[in-house]
């Protein structure tokens, strides 16, 4: 009987280990900052992605909006056509925020890739969050996400976008910018 109990405990331990390994994230936040003088809470966030590939850009925006709404924060994505470039000047972004009624803008884009000695590849990203009432940067986050290269499809990193978006929103929540869940 004692052997059976120990076996069951061992199996439970292994199952817990497997669960935690599967639940772990491939995103590591390198730097996160929030303006401590910002006392508000975003009511509606405009999500903009600066990825060049329209599929990645749209998927990132959709997944980030979904993750924000899961945190009870109203949000909207602004889509740009295949040939359209994402606006990069402040006035154009302010106009977009007014157009959709957003008081906050979240802009995320690529910041390069790196390959480590083991052969693993990482995508680096940078996210800025602006308060439209004061036109100030209120938060930023830099992250790297491991990209698994087990697929012949060069766009396989699309599979990582949903978990990255959740990780990003959770990180902004931990930094105190969004309501905690």
TAGIDA-V176665 format. One record per residue. N is the residue number from 1. OMEGA is omega in radians with two decimals (NA if undefined). NEAR is the number of other ideal C-beta (glycine too) atoms within 8 Angstrom. D_FIRST is the distance of its C-alpha to the first C-alpha in whole Angstrom. Layout:
BEGIN
n->{N/N}
omega->{OMEGA/OMEGA}
near->{NEAR/NEAR}
d_first->{D_FIRST/D_FIRST}
END
This chain:
BEGIN
n->{1/2/3/4/5/6/7/8/9/10/11/12/13/14/15/16/17/18/19/20/21/22/23/24/25/26/27/28/29/30/31/32/33/34/35/36/37/38/39/40/41/42/43/44/45/46/47/48/49/50/51/52/53/54/55/56/57/58/59/60/61/62/63/64/65/66/67/68/69/70/71/72/73/74/75/76/77/78/79/80/81/82/83/84/85/86/87/88/89/90/91/92/93/94/95/96/97/98/99/100/101/102/103/104/105/106/107/108/109/110/111/112/113/114/115/116/117/118/119/120/121/122/123/124/125/126/127/128/129/130/131/132/133/134/135/136/137/138/139/140/141/142/143/144/145/146/147/148/149/150/151/152/153/154/155/156/157/158/159/160/161/162/163/164/165/166/167/168/169/170/171/172/173/174/175/176/177/178/179/180/181}
omega->{3.13/3.12/3.12/3.13/3.12/3.11/3.13/3.11/3.12/3.12/3.12/3.11/3.14/3.13/3.10/3.12/3.13/3.13/-3.13/3.11/3.13/-3.08/-3.09/-3.07/3.07/-3.13/3.09/3.13/-3.08/-3.09/3.08/3.14/3.02/3.09/-3.09/3.10/3.11/-3.08/-3.09/3.05/-3.10/3.09/3.08/-3.07/2.98/-3.13/3.11/3.05/3.14/3.06/-3.10/-3.11/-3.09/3.12/3.14/-3.13/-3.10/3.13/3.12/-3.12/-3.14/-3.10/3.11/3.08/3.13/-3.14/3.10/3.13/3.04/3.09/3.10/3.08/3.11/-3.13/-3.12/3.07/3.04/-3.10/3.11/-3.11/-3.11/-3.09/-3.12/3.03/3.12/-3.13/-3.13/-3.14/-3.03/-3.10/3.13/3.14/3.09/3.12/3.10/3.14/3.10/-3.11/-3.10/3.11/-3.12/3.06/-3.10/3.10/3.08/-3.13/3.12/3.08/-3.13/3.09/3.10/3.08/3.05/3.08/-3.12/-3.05/-3.13/-3.11/3.12/-3.13/-3.13/3.02/3.10/3.13/3.07/3.14/3.03/3.09/-3.09/3.00/-3.08/3.11/-3.11/-3.06/-3.13/2.97/-3.12/3.12/2.95/3.10/3.02/-3.07/2.97/-3.11/3.11/3.13/3.12/-3.06/-3.12/-3.10/3.09/-3.13/-3.12/3.13/-3.09/3.13/3.01/3.13/-3.09/-3.02/-3.13/-3.13/3.10/-3.13/3.10/3.13/3.14/-3.12/3.08/3.12/3.10/3.08/3.12/3.13/3.08/-3.14/-3.10/3.07/3.08/3.13/NA}
near->{4/5/6/7/8/8/8/8/8/8/8/8/8/8/8/8/8/8/8/8/7/6/5/6/6/8/11/7/10/7/7/11/8/10/9/4/4/11/3/6/6/12/7/13/15/15/14/14/14/11/9/5/7/8/8/14/14/11/11/14/14/9/13/17/12/9/13/14/10/9/11/5/12/8/13/11/12/10/6/8/6/4/3/6/5/9/7/7/6/6/6/9/14/10/8/14/13/9/6/10/6/13/11/15/13/13/12/14/9/9/7/5/9/8/7/7/3/4/7/8/10/12/11/13/13/10/13/10/16/12/13/12/6/5/8/8/8/11/14/11/14/13/15/12/12/8/12/8/7/4/6/2/5/3/8/11/9/9/6/12/12/9/10/14/13/11/12/15/14/9/12/13/13/8/11/5/12/11/8/5/5}
d_first->{0/4/5/5/6/9/10/11/12/14/15/17/18/20/21/23/24/26/27/29/30/32/33/35/38/41/44/44/47/49/52/52/54/55/59/58/61/60/59/59/57/57/58/59/58/60/58/60/59/61/59/62/60/60/57/55/57/57/53/53/55/53/50/51/52/49/47/50/50/46/47/50/53/55/56/58/59/62/63/65/67/66/69/69/68/66/69/68/71/70/73/72/68/69/71/68/66/69/69/66/66/63/63/61/61/58/59/57/58/57/57/57/54/53/51/49/49/45/47/46/48/49/51/52/54/56/56/58/58/62/63/66/67/68/68/66/63/60/57/56/53/53/50/48/46/45/46/44/46/44/47/50/52/53/53/49/49/49/46/45/48/45/43/46/47/44/44/48/48/44/46/49/47/46/49/50/53/51/49/45/43}
END
